[in-house]
Amino acid sequence: MVVFPQCKINLGLYIERRRPDGYHDIATVMLPVGWTDVLEVLPGETDDVRLFNYGRTVDCPPEKNLVVKAYRALAADLGELPPIDIHLEKIVPDGAGLGGGSADAAATLVAIDKLFGLELGKERLAAVAARIGADCPLFVYNRPMLATGTGTTLTQIDVDLSGYTLLIAKARECAVSTAQAYAGVRPSGPAPDLNALLGSDISNWRNTLVNEFEPGVFAAVPRIAEIKAAMYDAGAVYSAMSGSGAAVFGIFDSREKADALSLPDCDIYIQ
């Protein structure tokens, strides 16, 4: 069973309040995009789960990798699960705010469900995914979602970027941890109506649609701010940091403008 876990970008990201449990309530629209890893799940040749990594270096032991955590979470939910071998080729950069690891975890759940004919349904898989990470349930549904609460309360939303070109850039030497990003923000209270903001002409987004992580992250890692500025200088209609960083995306009204942007220190994806 081979699947291609998509990553995501965030259209607006608002930190509403710090909760008594130490987490934060947020509001954001998460949009799956075409930059993918490659994940293969096969019946296991041992009596447990095994992970084989390819591509980008994954700097953690297998048991801490989110795909293995996904297997463990689903096994705990079902009471038992056949052993599997997981082959994961990492293409999407980590430390980028693109949810690549979360996408891999969700894809593991979906692949296991299909491989063994479990027919658990998306709602149950999403509930298991929510125990792995806040972004994970999105990738079970793999469609645009308004995320609220801690990020796991999802509501379908329509976002249409047809006719535009999306460019994502992540500087290779820049990474931002979620803890570092949250250290630089102060909750701002209730978020604006994101459905209404995104329903306006995209030319308005530059003045209305905000990622509240940006000021703190830009101060700590100026290169990320420079990439966003370069997007606008190249003619982007809208540009923002994705999630808690470090990737920046730009939405262009022509492929030519996106192709003309030179960022030699970055990993680039264009769709």
C-alpha positions in Angstrom: 0.0 0.0 0.0 1.7 3.2 -1.2 0.4 6.6 -0.3 1.6 10.2 -0.8 1.1 12.2 2.4 0.4 15.9 1.5 1.6 18.8 3.6 -0.4 22.0 4.3 -0.2 25.7 4.4 -2.0 28.0 6.9 -4.2 30.8 5.6 -4.4 33.0 8.7 -3.3 31.8 12.1 -4.7 33.5 15.3 -3.7 32.7 18.9 -6.9 33.4 20.8 -6.1 32.4 24.4 -3.9 30.3 26.6 -5.9 27.5 28.1 -5.6 26.3 31.8 -4.1 23.1 30.5 -1.2 25.0 29.0 -2.3 24.6 25.4 -3.6 27.5 23.2 -6.9 28.0 21.4 -6.3 29.0 17.8 -8.1 29.7 14.6 -6.6 28.9 11.2 -7.6 27.6 7.8 -5.4 24.6 6.8 -5.1 23.9 3.1 -3.5 20.6 1.9 -1.1 21.1 -1.0 0.7 18.9 -3.4 4.2 18.7 -1.8 4.3 15.1 -0.6 6.4 12.4 1.1 6.1 8.8 -0.1 4.9 6.2 2.4 4.6 2.4 1.9 2.9 0.1 4.4 3.4 -3.6 4.0 2.4 -6.6 6.2 5.3 -7.1 8.7 8.0 -9.6 8.4 8.5 -9.6 12.2 6.1 -9.5 15.1 6.1 -5.7 15.5 6.3 -2.5 13.5 9.5 -1.6 11.7 10.4 1.7 10.1 12.8 2.2 7.2 13.7 5.8 6.4 14.9 7.3 3.0 15.5 10.7 1.7 15.8 13.5 4.2 17.4 12.6 7.5 14.9 11.9 10.3 16.6 12.9 13.5 14.7 10.8 16.0 14.6 7.1 17.0 11.9 5.0 15.4 9.7 4.9 18.5 9.5 8.7 18.5 8.7 9.0 14.8 5.0 10.0 14.3 4.4 7.1 11.9 5.3 4.6 14.6 3.3 6.5 17.1 0.3 6.3 14.7 0.7 2.5 14.6 0.8 2.3 18.4 -2.2 4.6 18.8 -4.3 2.6 16.4 -3.2 -0.7 18.0 -4.2 0.7 21.4 -7.6 1.8 20.0 -8.3 -1.6 18.4 -6.8 -3.7 21.1 -4.4 -5.4 18.6 -3.0 -4.8 15.1 -1.0 -7.0 12.7 2.7 -6.2 12.5 3.7 -3.9 9.6 6.8 -2.6 7.8 6.8 1.1 7.0 9.0 2.6 4.3 9.1 6.4 4.5 10.8 8.6 1.9 11.0 12.1 3.4 10.7 14.9 0.8 8.9 17.7 2.7 11.3 19.7 4.9 10.8 19.4 8.7 10.8 22.4 11.1 8.8 24.2 8.4 5.3 24.6 9.7 4.0 22.4 6.9 2.8 19.5 9.0 4.9 16.9 7.1 5.3 14.6 10.1 1.6 14.9 11.0 0.7 14.1 7.4 2.9 11.0 7.5 1.2 9.8 10.7 -2.3 10.3 9.3 -1.3 8.6 6.1 -0.1 5.6 8.1 -3.5 5.3 9.8 -5.3 5.5 6.4 -2.9 3.0 4.8 -3.3 0.5 7.6 -7.1 0.8 7.4 -7.0 0.1 3.7 -4.3 -2.6 3.8 -6.2 -4.7 6.4 -9.8 -3.8 5.3 -10.7 -2.4 8.7 -13.2 0.1 7.3 -13.0 2.3 10.4 -14.2 5.5 8.7 -12.7 8.9 8.7 -14.2 10.1 12.0 -12.7 7.3 14.0 -9.3 7.6 12.2 -9.4 11.3 12.9 -10.1 10.7 16.6 -7.0 8.5 16.8 -5.0 11.0 14.8 -5.9 13.8 17.3 -4.1 11.9 20.0 -0.9 12.0 18.0 -0.8 15.7 17.1 -3.0 18.7 16.5 -2.4 18.8 12.7 -2.9 15.1 12.2 -6.7 14.9 11.8 -6.6 17.3 8.9 -4.7 14.8 6.8 -7.3 12.1 7.4 -9.8 14.2 5.6 -7.3 15.8 3.2 -9.4 18.9 2.3 -9.4 22.5 3.4 -10.5 22.9 7.0 -11.1 25.6 9.5 -9.3 24.5 12.6 -10.3 25.9 16.1 -9.8 24.9 19.7 -6.3 23.4 20.0 -6.4 22.8 16.3 -8.3 19.5 16.3 -11.8 20.9 15.9 -12.3 20.9 12.2 -15.0 22.4 10.0 -15.1 22.1 6.3 -14.4 25.3 4.4 -14.1 26.0 0.7 -11.0 27.7 -0.6 -10.5 28.2 -4.3 -7.0 29.1 -5.5 -7.6 27.8 -9.0 -6.0 30.1 -11.5 -3.2 31.0 -9.1 0.3 29.5 -8.7 1.5 28.6 -5.2 5.2 28.7 -4.3 6.5 27.4 -1.0 10.1 28.2 0.1 11.9 26.9 3.2 15.4 28.1 3.9 17.6 25.1 4.5 19.4 26.6 7.5 16.2 27.9 9.2 14.1 25.9 11.5 11.6 27.0 14.1 10.3 24.8 16.9 6.7 25.1 18.0 7.8 26.0 21.5 10.0 28.7 20.2 7.2 30.1 18.1 4.7 30.2 21.0 7.3 31.9 23.2 7.1 34.9 20.9 3.3 35.4 20.8 0.7 36.9 23.1 -2.9 35.7 22.7 -5.0 38.3 20.9 -8.5 37.3 21.8 -11.3 36.1 19.4 -10.2 35.6 15.8 -11.9 37.4 12.9 -14.4 35.5 10.7 -12.0 33.6 8.6 -14.7 32.3 6.3 -15.6 35.9 5.4 -11.9 37.0 5.1 -11.1 34.2 2.7 -14.3 34.8 0.8 -13.1 38.3 -0.1 -10.9 39.0 -3.1 -7.5 37.6 -2.7 -6.0 41.0 -3.3 -7.4 42.0 0.1 -5.7 39.3 2.0 -2.4 41.1 2.4 -4.1 43.7 4.6 -6.5 41.4 6.4 -5.2 37.9 6.8 -2.6 37.5 9.5 -0.3 34.8 10.9 0.2 36.0 14.5 3.4 33.9 14.8 5.2 36.1 12.3 6.4 39.0 14.4 8.1 36.9 17.0 9.6 34.4 14.5 10.7 37.1 12.2 12.5 38.9 15.0 14.3 35.6 16.0 15.0 34.5 12.4 15.2 37.5 10.1 15.9 35.3 7.0 12.2 34.1 7.1 11.0 37.7 7.0 13.4 38.4 4.0 11.9 35.5 2.1 8.4 36.9 2.6 9.5 40.3 1.4 11.1 38.6 -1.6 7.8 37.0 -2.5 6.1 40.4 -2.5 8.9 42.0 -4.5 8.5 39.2 -7.1 4.8 40.0 -7.5 3.0 37.7 -5.0 -0.7 38.6 -4.5 -0.4 37.2 -1.0 2.4 35.8 1.1 2.7 34.5 4.7 4.6 32.1 6.9 3.0 28.7 7.2 2.1 27.6 10.7 4.8 28.3 13.2 7.5 28.5 10.5 10.0 28.3 8.9 8.4 27.9 5.5 6.9 30.8 3.6 4.4 30.6 0.8 3.4 33.0 -1.9 0.4 33.0 -4.1 1.0 34.4 -7.6 -1.3 35.3 -10.4 1.1 33.8 -13.0 3.5 30.9 -13.1 6.1 33.1 -14.7 6.3 35.4 -11.7 6.8 32.4 -9.4 9.4 30.9 -11.6 11.4 34.1 -11.7 11.9 34.3 -8.0 15.4 33.1 -7.1 16.0 31.8 -3.6 19.1 29.6 -3.9 19.3 28.9 -0.2 15.8 27.4 -0.1 14.0 24.2 -0.9 11.3 25.2 -3.3 7.9 23.7 -4.3 5.7 25.2 -7.0 2.2 24.2 -8.0 
